[in-house]
Amino acid sequence: MTGAESRAESRAESQTERRTGSRAERKAERRAQKAEKRAEAEARRRAHPPSPPWVGAVLSLFLLASVLWLLAYTLLDWDWQQSLGGWNWLIIVLLSTVTTQGLQRWHNDPRRYSADRPA
């Protein structure tokens, strides 16, 4: 028997198994799957606790600093900044990179903003 035939046969068997199960069994299985997903989400949440509130403020300041530096370098004619030359671009890229990497590692508390949380 080829691989394709065996896959088709196993697929047909699984379809007949699904059809033969009672409605209550399927419902119980769905409940068990939902409970398992909830448990996995809770485990992920505990593995990555929410970041302190100051982290968001610091990342916002880095983002603002990179945007302001870019605008100042391109639009304003400040001697001290013009004397840096190409290093200005490196500063802009570093500030943007720090912001991006920080935002990727930042963990918000989803329970804090959840619509279904108790009042």
MDTraj code that builds the backbone (N, CA, C; nanometers):
import mdtraj as md
import numpy as np

residues = "MET THR GLY ALA GLU SER ARG ALA GLU SER ARG ALA GLU SER GLN THR GLU ARG ARG THR GLY SER ARG ALA GLU ARG LYS ALA GLU ARG ARG ALA GLN LYS ALA GLU LYS ARG ALA GLU ALA GLU ALA ARG ARG ARG ALA HIS PRO PRO SER PRO PRO TRP VAL GLY ALA VAL LEU SER LEU PHE LEU LEU ALA SER VAL LEU TRP LEU LEU ALA TYR THR LEU LEU ASP TRP ASP TRP GLN GLN SER LEU GLY GLY TRP ASN TRP LEU ILE ILE VAL LEU LEU SER THR VAL THR THR GLN GLY LEU GLN ARG TRP HIS ASN ASP PRO ARG ARG TYR SER ALA ASP ARG PRO ALA".split()
xyz = np.array([
    [0.0852, -0.1163, 0.0000],
    [0.0000, 0.0000, 0.0000],
    [0.0905, 0.1235, 0.0000],
    [0.0569, 0.2189, -0.0829],
    [0.1382, 0.3406, -0.0916],
    [0.1033, 0.4352, 0.0224],
    [0.1868, 0.5381, 0.0384],
    [0.1651, 0.6353, 0.1451],
    [0.0352, 0.7117, 0.1272],
    [0.0025, 0.7433, 0.0010],
    [-0.1201, 0.8192, -0.0248],
    [-0.2431, 0.7355, 0.0086],
    [-0.2366, 0.6053, -0.0242],
    [-0.3509, 0.5176, 0.0049],
    [-0.3709, 0.5024, 0.1556],
    [-0.2606, 0.4881, 0.2292],
    [-0.2735, 0.4710, 0.3735],
    [-0.3260, 0.5985, 0.4389],
    [-0.2837, 0.7150, 0.3890],
    [-0.3357, 0.8403, 0.4434],
    [-0.4845, 0.8546, 0.4147],
    [-0.5249, 0.8168, 0.2927],
    [-0.6671, 0.8261, 0.2576],
    [-0.7491, 0.7307, 0.3437],
    [-0.6944, 0.6122, 0.3692],
    [-0.7656, 0.5144, 0.4517],
    [-0.7778, 0.5627, 0.5963],
    [-0.6705, 0.6182, 0.6508],
    [-0.6767, 0.6664, 0.7889],
    [-0.7704, 0.7864, 0.7988],
    [-0.7752, 0.8701, 0.6944],
    [-0.8660, 0.9836, 0.6941],
    [-1.0114, 0.9353, 0.6916],
    [-1.0381, 0.8324, 0.6122],
    [-1.1739, 0.7779, 0.6053],
    [-1.2135, 0.7155, 0.7391],
    [-1.1188, 0.6487, 0.8050],
    [-1.1479, 0.5894, 0.9361],
    [-1.1783, 0.6967, 1.0402],
    [-1.1015, 0.8048, 1.0373],
    [-1.1248, 0.9098, 1.1359],
    [-1.2582, 0.9791, 1.1111],
    [-1.2987, 0.9910, 0.9839],
    [-1.4281, 1.0524, 0.9534],
    [-1.5421, 0.9644, 1.0031],
    [-1.5297, 0.8332, 0.9869],
    [-1.6363, 0.7448, 1.0354],
    [-1.6400, 0.7437, 1.1874],
    [-1.5225, 0.7549, 1.2518],
    [-1.5204, 0.7617, 1.3984],
    [-1.5905, 0.8869, 1.4470],
    [-1.5688, 0.9975, 1.3772],
    [-1.6343, 1.1215, 1.4165],
    [-1.7848, 1.1111, 1.4007],
    [-1.8305, 1.0473, 1.2963],
    [-1.9739, 1.0341, 1.2719],
    [-2.0396, 0.9413, 1.3730],
    [-1.9681, 0.8391, 1.4162],
    [-2.0290, 0.7403, 1.5047],
    [-2.0377, 0.7886, 1.6490],
    [-1.9544, 0.8873, 1.6899],
    [-1.9577, 0.9369, 1.8267],
    [-2.0893, 1.0084, 1.8552],
    [-2.1389, 0.9927, 1.9747],
    [-2.2646, 1.0580, 2.0096],
    [-2.2430, 1.2077, 2.0260],
    [-2.3514, 1.2787, 2.0237],
    [-2.3449, 1.4231, 2.0357],
    [-2.2879, 1.4645, 2.1719],
    [-2.3265, 1.3936, 2.2748],
    [-2.2771, 1.4236, 2.4089],
    [-2.1264, 1.4005, 2.4184],
    [-2.0773, 1.2953, 2.3526],
    [-1.9333, 1.2680, 2.3542],
    [-1.8566, 1.3789, 2.2834],
    [-1.9095, 1.4235, 2.1689],
    [-1.8425, 1.5312, 2.0952],
    [-1.8425, 1.6601, 2.1769],
    [-1.9550, 1.6863, 2.2450],
    [-1.9656, 1.8053, 2.3273],
    [-1.8657, 1.7996, 2.4432],
    [-1.8551, 1.6835, 2.5047],
    [-1.7604, 1.6660, 2.6152],
    [-1.6166, 1.6816, 2.5656],
    [-1.5906, 1.6314, 2.4465],
    [-1.4566, 1.6437, 2.3904],
    [-1.4228, 1.7899, 2.3617],
    [-1.5190, 1.8661, 2.3089],
    [-1.4969, 2.0080, 2.2835],
    [-1.4713, 2.0836, 2.4138],
    [-1.5475, 2.0489, 2.5169],
    [-1.5267, 2.1131, 2.6471],
    [-1.3867, 2.0840, 2.6997],
    [-1.3437, 1.9597, 2.6844],
    [-1.2104, 1.9214, 2.7311],
    [-1.1026, 1.9974, 2.6530],
    [-1.1225, 2.0138, 2.5225],
    [-1.0256, 2.0876, 2.4416],
    [-1.0205, 2.2343, 2.4832],
    [-1.1375, 2.2939, 2.5099],
    [-1.1413, 2.4328, 2.5541],
    [-1.0726, 2.4492, 2.6890],
    [-1.0970, 2.3550, 2.7799],
    [-1.0330, 2.3612, 2.9113],
    [-0.8811, 2.3491, 2.8977],
    [-0.8378, 2.2632, 2.8069],
    [-0.6943, 2.2455, 2.7838],
    [-0.6331, 2.3741, 2.7274],
    [-0.7039, 2.4392, 2.6348],
    [-0.6534, 2.5643, 2.5787],
    [-0.6464, 2.6725, 2.6860],
    [-0.7478, 2.6779, 2.7743],
    [-0.7457, 2.7752, 2.8823],
    [-0.6281, 2.7512, 2.9754],
    [-0.6022, 2.6233, 3.0055],
    [-0.4900, 2.5892, 3.0933],
    [-0.3565, 2.6275, 3.0280],
    [-0.3437, 2.6063, 2.8968],
    [-0.2213, 2.6447, 2.8268],
    [-0.2032, 2.7960, 2.8284],
    [-0.3120, 2.8709, 2.8082],
    [-0.3036, 3.0170, 2.8101],
    [-0.2629, 3.0665, 2.9486],
    [-0.3169, 3.0055, 3.0499],
    [-0.2813, 3.0441, 3.1870],
    [-0.1342, 3.0138, 3.2151],
    [-0.0868, 2.8999, 3.1659],
    [0.0540, 2.8642, 3.1854],
    [0.1452, 2.9632, 3.1136],
    [0.1070, 3.0053, 2.9904],
    [0.1859, 3.1043, 2.9186],
    [0.1859, 3.2374, 2.9928],
    [0.0707, 3.2752, 3.0475],
    [0.0616, 3.4013, 3.1196],
    [0.1510, 3.3993, 3.2429],
    [0.1535, 3.2876, 3.3114],
    [0.2373, 3.2772, 3.4310],
    [0.3853, 3.2711, 3.3961],
    [0.4162, 3.2144, 3.2799],
    [0.5560, 3.2063, 3.2371],
    [0.6101, 3.3447, 3.2025],
    [0.5241, 3.4334, 3.1543],
    [0.5636, 3.5698, 3.1191],
    [0.4755, 3.6666, 3.1959],
    [0.5134, 3.6997, 3.3186],
    [0.4316, 3.7935, 3.3967],
    [0.4322, 3.9309, 3.3310],
    [0.3327, 4.0120, 3.3612],
    [0.3268, 4.1453, 3.3015],
    [0.4497, 4.2295, 3.3375],
    [0.4895, 4.3126, 3.2442],
    [0.6028, 4.4023, 3.2679],
    [0.5601, 4.5142, 3.3627],
    [0.6556, 4.5702, 3.4355],
    [0.6223, 4.6844, 3.5220],
    [0.5702, 4.8011, 3.4381],
    [0.4887, 4.8874, 3.4968],
    [0.4306, 4.9979, 3.4197],
    [0.5337, 5.0955, 3.3624],
    [0.6471, 5.1107, 3.4284],
    [0.7462, 5.2064, 3.3799],
    [0.8099, 5.1639, 3.2485],
    [0.8032, 5.0351, 3.2148],
    [0.8659, 4.9878, 3.0913],
    [0.7983, 5.0512, 2.9699],
    [0.6657, 5.0579, 2.9722],
    [0.5938, 5.1207, 2.8608],
    [0.6293, 5.2672, 2.8462],
    [0.6451, 5.3366, 2.9573],
    [0.6820, 5.4784, 2.9524],
    [0.8222, 5.4971, 2.8949],
    [0.9163, 5.4136, 2.9363],
    [1.0536, 5.4241, 2.8851],
    [1.0571, 5.3945, 2.7352],
    [0.9827, 5.2930, 2.6921],
    [0.9797, 5.2604, 2.5494],
    [0.9156, 5.3729, 2.4683],
    [0.8136, 5.4358, 2.5243],
    [0.7518, 5.5504, 2.4566],
    [0.8507, 5.6655, 2.4434],
    [0.9309, 5.6876, 2.5472],
    [1.0316, 5.7935, 2.5409],
    [1.1391, 5.7633, 2.4363],
    [1.1807, 5.6381, 2.4264],
    [1.2788, 5.6008, 2.3234],
    [1.2215, 5.6227, 2.1836],
    [1.0957, 5.5863, 2.1645],
    [1.0314, 5.6070, 2.0344],
    [1.0233, 5.7557, 2.0025],
    [0.9808, 5.8353, 2.0997],
    [0.9717, 5.9792, 2.0804],
    [1.1095, 6.0392, 2.0525],
    [1.2112, 5.9924, 2.1233],
    [1.3470, 6.0432, 2.1028],
    [1.3969, 6.0124, 1.9619],
    [1.3691, 5.8912, 1.9124],
    [1.4159, 5.8562, 1.7776],
    [1.3452, 5.9400, 1.6716],
    [1.2159, 5.9631, 1.6889],
    [1.1423, 6.0450, 1.5917],
    [1.1903, 6.1900, 1.5964],
    [1.2068, 6.2437, 1.7173],
    [1.2531, 6.3814, 1.7294],
    [1.3948, 6.3989, 1.6745],
    [1.4809, 6.3014, 1.6986],
    [1.6183, 6.3104, 1.6474],
    [1.6168, 6.3104, 1.4946],
    [1.5343, 6.2241, 1.4371],
    [1.5239, 6.2185, 1.2911],
    [1.4731, 6.3511, 1.2351],
    [1.3682, 6.4048, 1.2949],
    [1.3140, 6.5323, 1.2472],
    [1.4133, 6.6464, 1.2664],
    [1.4792, 6.6489, 1.3810],
    [1.5751, 6.7554, 1.4069],
    [1.6931, 6.7484, 1.3100],
    [1.7405, 6.6279, 1.2827],
    [1.8557, 6.6137, 1.1932],
    [1.8203, 6.6516, 1.0505],
    [1.7011, 6.6149, 1.0059],
    [1.6662, 6.6403, 0.8666],
    [1.6103, 6.7801, 0.8433],
    [1.5464, 6.8410, 0.9426],
    [1.4794, 6.9692, 0.9207],
    [1.5517, 7.0902, 0.9797],
    [1.6253, 7.0708, 1.0879],
    [1.6889, 7.1835, 1.1555],
    [1.8370, 7.1892, 1.1220],
    [1.8931, 7.3070, 1.1323],
    [2.0344, 7.3255, 1.0999],
    [2.1111, 7.3590, 1.2274],
    [2.1290, 7.2605, 1.3129],
    [2.2057, 7.2780, 1.4353],
    [2.3495, 7.2352, 1.4082],
    [2.4421, 7.3219, 1.4453],
    [2.5831, 7.2942, 1.4155],
    [2.6327, 7.1678, 1.4851],
    [2.5989, 7.1540, 1.6135],
    [2.6497, 7.0377, 1.6876],
    [2.5955, 6.9079, 1.6301],
    [2.4717, 6.9119, 1.5813],
    [2.4146, 6.7889, 1.5263],
    [2.4681, 6.7622, 1.3855],
    [2.4871, 6.8672, 1.3089],
    [2.5425, 6.8506, 1.1744],
    [2.6863, 6.8013, 1.1805],
    [2.7591, 6.8367, 1.2890],
    [2.8980, 6.7935, 1.3013],
    [2.9089, 6.6418, 1.3228],
    [2.7992, 6.5795, 1.3695],
    [2.8017, 6.4341, 1.3866],
    [2.7949, 6.3611, 1.2529],
    [2.7412, 6.4263, 1.1516],
    [2.7364, 6.3680, 1.0178],
    [2.6554, 6.2397, 1.0134],
    [2.7174, 6.1345, 0.9595],
    [2.6495, 6.0059, 0.9429],
    [2.6173, 5.9350, 1.0734],
    [2.6837, 5.9772, 1.1811],
    [2.6556, 5.9152, 1.3111],
    [2.5118, 5.9420, 1.3563],
    [2.4518, 6.0479, 1.3043],
    [2.3127, 6.0751, 1.3369],
    [2.2227, 5.9583, 1.2973],
    [2.2501, 5.9020, 1.1809],
    [2.1681, 5.7889, 1.1346],
    [2.1873, 5.6680, 1.2258],
    [2.3089, 5.6467, 1.2718],
    [2.3342, 5.5361, 1.3642],
    [2.2574, 5.5567, 1.4945],
    [2.2553, 5.6783, 1.5443],
    [2.1808, 5.7083, 1.6673],
    [2.0327, 5.6815, 1.6476],
    [1.9795, 5.7241, 1.5337],
    [1.8375, 5.7030, 1.5037],
    [1.8059, 5.5537, 1.4954],
    [1.8909, 5.4793, 1.4265],
    [1.8686, 5.3350, 1.4126],
    [1.8790, 5.2655, 1.5480],
    [1.9754, 5.3041, 1.6303],
    [1.9897, 5.2423, 1.7623],
    [1.8694, 5.2706, 1.8514],
    [1.8224, 5.3948, 1.8524],
    [1.7042, 5.4267, 1.9326],
    [1.5815, 5.3491, 1.8842],
    [1.5658, 5.3393, 1.7532],
    [1.4526, 5.2646, 1.6973],
    [1.4642, 5.1161, 1.7273],
    [1.5847, 5.0617, 1.7207],
    [1.6056, 4.9199, 1.7483],
    [1.5774, 4.8879, 1.8943],
    [1.6245, 4.9734, 1.9835],
    [1.5973, 4.9529, 2.1264],
    [1.4467, 4.9530, 2.1512],
    [1.3765, 5.0466, 2.0880],
    [1.2312, 5.0532, 2.1042],
    [1.1640, 4.9283, 2.0507],
    [1.2025, 4.8853, 1.9322],
    [1.1405, 4.7669, 1.8708],
    [1.1659, 4.6416, 1.9535],
    [1.2901, 4.6215, 1.9958],
    [1.3223, 4.5028, 2.0746],
    [1.2513, 4.5056, 2.2094],
    [1.2425, 4.6221, 2.2698],
    [1.1723, 4.6340, 2.3973],
    [1.0239, 4.6039, 2.3834],
    [0.9633, 4.6521, 2.2763],
    [0.8207, 4.6258, 2.2555],
    [0.7938, 4.4784, 2.2291],
    [0.8877, 4.4094, 2.1680],
    [0.8691, 4.2662, 2.1438],
    [0.8767, 4.1863, 2.2731],
    [0.9507, 4.2353, 2.3699],
    [0.9654, 4.1636, 2.4969],
    [0.8689, 4.2112, 2.6045],
    [0.7962, 4.3169, 2.5769],
    [0.7055, 4.3761, 2.6742],
    [0.5800, 4.2910, 2.6842],
    [0.5377, 4.2631, 2.8079],
    [0.4175, 4.1828, 2.8311],
    [0.3162, 4.2678, 2.9052],
    [0.2030, 4.2882, 2.8396],
    [0.0949, 4.3623, 2.9014],
    [0.0124, 4.2661, 2.9860],
    [-0.0678, 4.3176, 3.0756],
    [-0.1565, 4.2345, 3.1563],
    [-0.2922, 4.2300, 3.0872],
    [-0.3237, 4.1209, 3.0157],
    [-0.4496, 4.1169, 2.9409],
    [-0.5720, 4.1201, 3.0316],
    [-0.5579, 4.0732, 3.1552],
    [-0.6731, 4.0740, 3.2459],
    [-0.7104, 4.2166, 3.2839],
    [-0.6152, 4.3054, 3.2801],
    [-0.6405, 4.4439, 3.3212],
    [-0.7357, 4.5155, 3.2260],
    [-0.7293, 4.4794, 3.0981],
    [-0.8108, 4.5465, 2.9974],
    [-0.9180, 4.4566, 2.9387],
    [-0.9429, 4.3457, 3.0011],
    [-1.0412, 4.2509, 2.9493],
    [-1.1829, 4.3058, 2.9682],
    [-1.2659, 4.2854, 2.8652],
    [-1.4035, 4.3339, 2.8703],
    [-1.4904, 4.2477, 2.9612],
    [-1.4544, 4.1223, 2.9777],
    [-1.5381, 4.0320, 3.0557],
    [-1.4883, 4.0165, 3.1999],
    [-1.4010, 4.1038, 3.2438],
    [-1.3527, 4.0934, 3.3819],
    [-1.4594, 4.1441, 3.4778],
    [-1.4601, 4.0926, 3.5992],
    [-1.5594, 4.1396, 3.6955],
    [-1.5336, 4.2847, 3.7351],
    [-1.6413, 4.3576, 3.7582],
    [-1.6294, 4.4998, 3.7904],
    [-1.5829, 4.5238, 3.9312],
])
top = md.Topology()
chain = top.add_chain()
for i, resn in enumerate(residues, 1):
    res = top.add_residue(resn, chain, resSeq=i)
    for name in ("N", "CA", "C"):
        top.add_atom(name, md.element.get_by_symbol(name[0]), res)
traj = md.Trajectory(xyz[None], top)
